[in-house]
C-alpha cells in the first residue's frame, strides 16, 4: 500500500455499528454500518496569536511554561495546536489555572500524527492567571501553539 494511502487511512476515524434485523420468525440479518470522518487540521482564526513553537527532538520538556494569560473577566479562550509528523513516547499539553487547577488540552502516551496533526480546545474561563504547560519526551515533530483571547468588554 502506498505511503499516502496509509496516511489517508490514519487521518480518518472509523466506527462500525452492527444492527440486527429480523425478517420473519427464524431469519436474522446482521447489517454492518460503517462511518468515516475526515479529521482535518483546525482553521486558525484571523486574530489567533502564535504563542510558542517547540521542536520536540531537542530535549525533554517537564511542565515547561509556554505562555501565560491573565483574564480580568470571564471569557472564552481558544487554543489551537499544530504538530505534524509527530512521534513521541509521551505528550501532555495542559492549561494550569488559578489555584493550580489543571485543564488537559491533549494527553497521550505513544503520540503519533501525520502531516495534518493538530487540534483545538476552547473553554469558558473565569478571571485569573492561566499558564500553558508542555510535558513531552524527546521525539520528532515541531509543536506550534496559537491562542485567541477576546478583547475585554468596555461598558
Buried (B, 14 or more C-beta within 10 A) or exposed (E): EEEEEEEEEBBEEEEEEEEEEEEEEEEEEEEEEEEEEEBEBBEBEEEBEEBBEBEBEEEEBEEBEBBEBEBEEEBEBBBBBBBBBBBBEBBBBBBBBEEEEEBEBBEBEEBBBBEBBBBBBEEEBEEBEBBBBBBBBBBBBBBBBBBBBEEEEEE
